[in-house]
């Protein structure tokens, strides 16, 4: 399941009574998932649930190579709603970014591969255990373990690709398992119960596990780095790995012409460019103020004529018999 980049979870304490939270990120309620539209507001959780259900249904009826890149349209909706509801004016470059996202999405839709018809979960399981996809899955798990156990403790706070890389590669497995669950639900509603097969429950457990890992490291990335930087990088990596996983497992591009594949690639690059431009027009996050500075006494050290040291605050008048040796000493 694609995790919308606008969904953020941050354990912070509300301050000032204006809905803001401590830190330089969009405000939201403690311990809850919200969709941030802009400075000072957020949509309630049921809005997020509706959006993710729609995203879930989309994976049932369309290939991941089509649905995942179109996730950038949610960024346009957020920008437009912020302009209309929150009076956060969309700048000209932001409008250009929205236009590029729309053009790129149109190209992707026109040249996207068709959905493969699957009749049972057992058939999906056969695709999941084919050697090529097993090799991809083993590679993803191995890379994720290295990133989590070795790279994250050492470089997670300084290298943005560590956290985003983890949630991106794990996210590709999330999409594959969620798509399998969605197809199982669809077939079950059509009268062919698919949950009598153990494969359906395996896909379900994989989905829950991957979603938890993905959300955890995405939240860590959002808490550590600027959202305007995280968004385009995460979109590019997550979409790329998801398209690769879908191409290996479901063979989305089997039978596609080279021109269609090239056109979809160009559409993806266009959407990525629009996403980057749109996020670059956002107002920068407010820096965190040094909480110690206003509370620290600002003092100067002087030497009196008799050789004794004398400490005095700057706002007090300086004695004419003193020589300044150290100024602006902060006690923290």
C-alpha positions, 0 to 999 in steps of 0.5 A: 500500500502506498503510504501518502507522504503527507501522512506523518506521525510525530510524538510532540507536545502542542505549544502556544495554543495555536495548534503548532507542535514543538519542532519544525514540522506540520502540526498534528495531534499526538500519536495520531495519523493526519494529512497535513494541508499546510501550516496550522491544520490537518485533516482528521483520521477518517479522511486518511482512511477513505483515501487509503481504501480508495488507493487499495481498491485501485491496486485491485483493478489496475497494475501497480506500474499505473497506480503508484506514479499517479500517487503524485496527484495527491500532492496537487490536491493538497496544494489546491486545498491549501490554497482554497481553504487555508489561504496559502497562495499557490505560487507560479512555480507551484502552478507549473509543478502541478501542470507537470504532474498532470501532464506526466500522469496523463502520459502514464495513463495513456501508455500504462500496461494492461491489468493481468487477469488472475483467477485465484490466490494460488495463481498469485502465489505461483507468481510470488514464488517464481525464482526471479521474484524470490531473488528480488525479495531476498535482495530486498530483505538483505539490503533492508537488514543491512540498512536497519542494523548497520547504516541506520544507527551510524548514518541515519541522522545525516544521510537522508537515503538511509531511512527513505531507502528502507521504507522504499524497498520495503514499500515495494513488497507492501504493494505486492502483498496488498495487491494480492490481498485485494484480488483475494477479497475481490474474488471472494466477493464474487463467490469464490472464497480465497481465504480458505487458502493459507497463501491469503493469510501469508500475504496478509501477514506480510502486508501488516509487517511491511506497513509497520516497518514502512511507516516507522522509517518514513516517520523517522525520515520526516522527523529528521529531515525537511519534508520538502526534501523527503517528498520527491526523493521518497516518491522517486525511490518508492515508485521505482522499486514498486514498478520494478517489483511489479514488473518482475512478479506480474510481468506488467511490461510483457508484450509492451512495445519499446515506445510505450515503455519509453513514454511511461518512463518520460511521464514518470520523469515529468511527474517527478520534476513537477513534484520537486518543483511543487515542493521547492516552492513551499515556505521553508520550515521555521528553525528551532530557536535555541531555548537556552539563549533567552534564559542565559545571563549575558555577562562580562568579566572585568579586571579592577585596578586592584587586580580582582576579577569582577563579573557584571551584566551588560545592561548594567553600567561598566565601572570606569576602573575596570578592563574588559577581558571576556565579553558575551559569556553564556552560561548554559 
